[in-house]
Structure formats: C-alpha cells, structure tokens
Amino acid sequence: MTDNWTYITEEPHRTELLTSYGVPQVIVSLGSGQALPDEVFEFYCNPPRAKIAGHTEAGGVPLVGLFESKYNESYACRKEEETLEYLYFNVKKPEDILVLGDSEQAMFRALFEEIVDSEFHHRDFVTRAAEKVDFRYLADTYAFVFLERELAIKGQRTRDMKAYYERRLAYIRGETKPAAINPGV
C-alpha cells in the first residue's frame, strides 16, 4: 500500500463511508464507542483515533478506521475499485499495514485471534461474543492459538518469527484450517 493515505476517523464522515462501502452494521458498531454487541469487545474495540502523524495527507488513499484496541491495534478498511479490503496496523507503527482480506470473517479472525490469545475471557464468553457477531471460525482460532503456543513451548516459534507471521496471515485469510489438524479443540 502506498505511504500516501488519509486515516478517516472523524464522525459522521467515518460512519457514512463505512455504510456506503457496505460494511456490516455490527462491525460499524464495534468502533462507535457505544452499544457494543458484547462486553468481551470492550478492551479490543474502541473508537479509532483522530490523527496519526505523517499519514493524513490530503488526497491520500482513504483508510477508514473501524476500531482500535487498547493495545494500539487498529482495524480499518478501504475500497479498492469494487473490492472492500480489511486492514490492520499498530497505531505506533502505521507504515506496516497488513491487508487481512476482503471479508469481514478475515477481519474477525484477526480480532478473535487477539482476544483468544490474550486469555482475558473465559471460553464461554468468547463463544457468546462470536455468536453475536456471526463469527464462524472460532474453533479454527483456538486451534491456531494453541498450535502456535505448542510451537513456542518447543522453541520453534522464537527461531523464526517471519514464518510465524506467514502462518498467522495464512490463517487470517482463510488459507489454512487449523481445526482440521486439531479437531478436539
């Protein structure tokens, strides 16, 4: 992605753009700061920040903020011709934008991977939250996180972080099915 982009977070312009892009209302509500579909999302889904230094150039590619976590993880989207792309970046390092995919399920895979990996919530609560937003790949999320932890315990993940990020992106984009490897998760 080009370095020339504009991070759109100001209301009501943000919500208007998301609606015109066809972003599902449940996703728009995650960044509204109110009426979250479940309390599990409180830590991870906050209104996007208004400014990111160096990336608010006039005429830049519009990158519309969806929501941000308290870890500075930002989820956004952009319209590329007829395709809607969901993106992720850390607010402290906005130049490292990662394209998650073109479906809300890909965006939810990234979000729920963060939720599951944090271990803040009991699995029953995470399951309830996934149902409320119609996330269909929670078993894969748990399988991915558990497999990565197993690799970390064996010391394999720390040796090759690039391979880890490649596996993570393949999971988020739906190219791998971790629950098929470990269906007992």
N, C-alpha and C positions, 0 to 999 in steps of 0.2 A: 504494500500500500504506500502511496505517496506520503511524504512528510508534510504536504500542504493539505491540512484538513481543519475543519472547524468543529469543535465539540459543542453540540447544541444541547443545552440543559435548561434553558430558561422556559418557564411556563408562561402562556399556554402553548407557545410555539413547539416545544418538545412533544407534548401530547398530541397536538394537531398533526405533526409529521408522522408520529408513530401510527396514529389512526389511519392516515392516508396511505401509509405503507402496507397496511393490513396486519399489523402486529396484533395478536390476540389481546383482548382486554385484560385477561388475567396477568399477562406479562407487563402491560402498561401499569397496572395497579401495583406491581411489585416495587416500582420506583416512585409511587405517588406520595409516600410518606404517611399514608393513612389507608385504612381498610385492607390490610394485608390478608390474604386468604388463610393464613395460619401463623401462629406465634413462632413457629420454627424459623420463619423468614426474617424475624426482627433484626438479627445480627447481620444478616447477609444482604438484605435488600433495603437500601436507604435511597432517598432522592439523590440523583447524580449531582456532583459539584458544578459550580458555575464556570470556573476557569481552570484551564491547565496551561501553564506558561509555555509559550513557544508553539502552541498548536491551536491557535484561534485566529488564524489568518483569514482575512476577508476573501471570499471567493474560493476558499478551500473546499474539499470534498466534505459534505455534511455527514458527520458522525453523530448520531442521535443517542444520547445517554438513556439507557434503560434503568439501571440501578447500580449502586456501589455498596460493597460490604465495608465493615469497619476495619477490615484488613487492607483497604485501599484497592480491592479488586473491583474493576469496573467492567460492566457488561454494556454493550452498545449495539447498534445496528446501522446499516447503511443500505441504500438502494442502489444497486448496480444494474442499470437498464431495467429489465423486468424481474430481476432476482433480488431477494432480500437476503442480506448476509448478517449473521450474528457474529459479534466480535468480542474479544476480551483483551484487557491490558491492565497493568498496575498503574495507578494514578501517579506514583512516584517515578515511573519509567514508561511514559506514554508512547515512546518511539517503538516499543516492542509490542505491536498489535498482532494478535493472533486471530485468524479467521476460524471460528468454531464450526461453521457450516451454514446451510441455508434453511434450516428448520428450527422451530422452537424446541424440538426434542434435543437437538445438539446443544443448544444453549442450556437447557435443563440438565443435560448430562454433566456439563461443566459445573453448574451451580450445585447440583446434588453431590458431585464428587467432592466439592469443597465442604459441604455440610456433613457428609458421611465421614470424611477424613478427620474432621475437627473433633468428633466424638462428644459434642456438647449435648446431643439429644438422644434419648432412648429410641431404639429402632421402631417401636410402635408409633412414636410421634413423627418420625421421618416418613414412615409409610403413610400416615394420615395426611401429611403435608403433600406428599407426592400425588396422592389421590385427588386432592383438592385442585391441583393444577394440571391434572391429567398427564403426569409424567409416567411413561410406560416402561422405563428401563431401570428401575430401582434395583432389581436383582443383579443386573449387569454392573451397576455402580458399586454395590457391595462386593461383588466378585473382583472387580478391578482393584478396589482399595485393598482388599485382603491379599490378593496376589502380589501387589506392589509391596505390602508390608512383609510378606514372606521373603521376597527378593531382598528387601532391606535387611532383614534379620540374617540372611545368608551372606550379606555384604556385597551382593551383586548390583544393587541399585546405586550405591555410592560410587562404584567404579566407573559407571557410565551414565551420567545424568542426561546426556544427549539421547541415548536410547530410551531412557525413561520418558522424556518429553515426547519422543516419537510415538511410544506406546500409548501415552495419555491422549495425544491428539488423535490417534487412530481409534481409540475407544470413543472419544467425544464425537467424532464424525461418524460413528456407527460402522466403522470398517472392521471392528473386531467384536466378538460376542463373548466376553469373559465368563458369563454364567454358564455357557455351554461347556467350558473347561471345568468349572466347579459348580455343578447344578445344585449342590447341597447348601449353598449359601442362603 
